[in-house]
Amino acid sequence: MLTALTIHELSARFRSGEATPSQAAREYLDRIAALDPKVKAYLTVVPEAALGQAAAADARFRSTAPLGPLDGIPLAVKDVFCTRGVETTCGSKILKGFVPPYDATVIARLRSAGAVLLGKLNMDEFAMGSSTENSAFFTTRNPWDLSRVPGGSSGGSAAAVAADLAAATLGTDTGGSIRQPAAFSGTVGFKPTYGRVSRYGLIAFASSLDQVGPFAKDVADTALMLQAIAGHDPMDSTSATIPVPDYAEALRLDVKGLRVGIPAEYFIDGLDAEVEAAVRAAIATLEDLGVRTESVSLPHTEYGLAAYYVIAPAEASSNLARYEGVKYGLRLPGARDLIDMYSRTRGAGFGAEVKRRVMLGTYALSAGYYDAYYGQAQKVRTLVLRDFQEAFKRVDVIVAPTTPGVAFKMGEREDPLQMYLNDVFTIPVNLAGLPGLAMPAGFTRAGLPIGLQIIGKAFDEATLLRVAKAYEAATPWRSRKPELAS
Ligand code: GLN
């Protein structure tokens, strides 16, 4: 089965002539047709376009001039990215029927690398959530246990990789939305440094936090995906001009002598005992590989969540002001005047979580409250960043759990505050703009994946990938797959 292979394995088959991109695309489309009614990772599948792109890749391999390691590889992306000619909803009714006239930069880069785009993946509405239960359309299931959530907001992107419904995918991470679902689904998920990857054509949630990154079946594929999307983009003024190193090269280096920090603040009450045991075992494995561990302190961690839930809603309330029934998607008929049209459209088009955040954010930014809330939260953000800067004077990477627990049952976290607590260990990384990777540290006795988080210095994705690769090579997690009978 070609769908079980990693990108690098699949690409090797294309190059040797054992398989063609068209065969791979057809296998993936068949598997989606058979299994996605259960997993519900996809919002949109585009079989004809995918087969057309695959046929073009076939021709390149026949003429012995493939474009590179992603040529002919079937991928899918979170529905937060604008895709030319393909409906883009951001998981919201307000964008139902919106067909972008252009591709996001990351999509354009994947296309020019020869990738085959299978479709668009489910997500929490406007990327607000930790379970995909906030999608306006349906909830994606966790392939390891269909009664549980895959995490969120990039839950479709995580589930698609875990269930072999795409070779790799893209998601976005504003407060944990790549790393948390990667942890819940037993995949590798990578949020690069803020500014490493262009946000042009990404539907904005919280602009000072949003970052694009890959989900993949292993660390080598993660590096290939990052290589394809990273680098400066003149269309995004926050995208960094810092050169992009050769990530595949970085994976070849071993980790002996690297310094790994263990933050005391990430091993707290409320951390599930099985998660703690698996993460501590992973740390011991890294020590066996020759890294030197030491404890580091990130004392402002406990304030990160509160600061995030001021900053993210504030920025979201501003970014979402553009959905008012004039330019995009939904418009409710029968309005008395313009203001009435706006409020009817927004009232019908946005779900409960989005409305909650728009209200919180508008309040936090309103005259007289700006300094007390947004201004104050930005100061806390600086303290969180300084904690990391201090720690990174002594260590090369920080290793911690990704989430306090494992995938929970659908419908179990109805209280929004309970849901927000999922992100205590991922949010500080976004506040500080740092790169963070999640990968499996093991499984619970019940067979649910546990996530290890590796946090790196700004723009040092290479060291992070190197540690992840060394850990992966020393553990058997890739041999385990969810059982999903069609
Ligand atoms: N779960 C967090 C939230 O709801 C993070 C979301 C994200 O990273 N997009 O805001």
Boltz pocket constraint, residues with backbone or C-beta under 6 A from the ligand:
constraints:
  - pocket:
      binder: B
      contacts: [[A, 126], [A, 127], [A, 128], [A, 129], [A, 130], [A, 152], [A, 153], [A, 172], [A, 173], [A, 174], [A, 175], [A, 176], [A, 177], [A, 178], [A, 205], [A, 312], [A, 419], [A, 423]]
      max_distance: 6.0
